[in-house]
Amino acid sequence: MESLGFLGSFGSTALGYVVPFLFVLTIVVFVHELGHFLAARWCGVGVRVFSVGFGPELFGFYDRRGTRWRLSMIPLGGYVKFVGDENEASKTDAEALARMDESERSRAFAAKGVGARAIIVAAGPIANFVLAIAIFTAIFTLYGRQVTTPRIDDVVVGSPAERAGFQAGDIIIEIDGEPIGDFSQLQRIVSVSADTPLDFVVTRGDETVALTATPERQEITDRFGNKHRVGILGIQRNTTGDDITVEDYSPPQALGLAVSETWFVTERTLTYLFAVIIGKESADQLGGPLRVAEVSAQVATIGFVALINLAAILSISIGLINLFPIPMLDGGHLLFFAVEAIRGRPLSEKAQDVGFRIGFAAVLMLMIFATWNDIIHLSSL
């Protein structure tokens, strides 16, 4: 009975990780590949395979245009294989092209102009950003946004806030020129600004006061036990019911807010990655599939809205990563197309092959590094 109890507990735990992870990742991957697919159809390129996942096919079907839609065993990505492609990375199959008649060859990806090919490749990451904006818009339209007055109730002794001159009762209305209307907005800006001076404008009674403070980098533990190093200012907020309001938005207002939210996530992600490159931030916050699965399971305990919000954030991340100019990724293809547009002819097959090998090695090393970070993180819990 004890062994059965253990297996039942393990199964429940595994299911709690796997289902949210697959739900979030499948949505993001499907929309990314759908962007490639729709752009290809629009540009007159034939599509052989539309796959969610890699490896052996679990099940699939053909549509009326001969595209094989398939769900594959390894759910860590997906691909669209065009007419004339040798593999999932859209490497051209020269021998297959030579055997095609003129009508079929005209539908090959390689037969299209550099502009059409760039549109098809860029459509995947663009679709990820569109998905994020659509999700944020739906959430803001249906649920509004909870807003808490950005008032300071307590200032921690010896903190950056105390040294800068903040006082209990101050209401923060601006940070680096950006209007602040919500305490959570204040927290987000401060958390990603460790060791960076910030210019604040606060109201203090009938006065407006300008202050400058530099958040300190500290390690905090979230509600799920995960540790994060973030910027801390040293102010506290004692929330009461009178301080919390829910702002409702019309669809156009929600759309504008969704675009701003998408830009915020994009900017902060790029800022963090740049800080890692120059050695200002540690790379241990970079996570792979195991971390995504863990976070998905944790967020799923909060509710469906939180999980779909995570899907929007993950969609932005995947869109950004795919735009990096690394061969094997969409950004690498766009780099090759840019070179082709400048030279008037594509790079040699040998040069492209070398580029793809380098890109494959870079992506593989990144995956290994991220997975290693995941293992260290999970072992520390």
Secondary structure, 3 states (H helix, E strand, C coil): CHHHHHHHHHHHHHHHHHHHHHHHHHHHHHHHHHHHHHHHHHCCCCEEEEEEEEEEEEEEEECCCCCEEEEEEEEEEEEEEECCECCCCCCECHHHHHHCCHHHHCCCHHHCCHHHHHHHHHHHHHHHHHHHHHHHHHHHHHHCEEEECCECCEECCCCHHHHHCCCCCCEEEEECCEECCCHHHHHHHHHCCCCCCEEEEEEECCEEEEEEECCEEEEEECCCCCEEEEEECCEECCCCHHHEEEECCCHHHHHHHHHHHHHHHHHHHHHHHHHHHCCCCCHHHCCCHHHHHHHHHHHHCCCHHHHHHHHHHHHHHHHHHHHCCCCCCHHHHHHHHHHHHHHCCCCCHHHHHHHHHHHHHHHHHHHHHHHHHHHHHHHCC
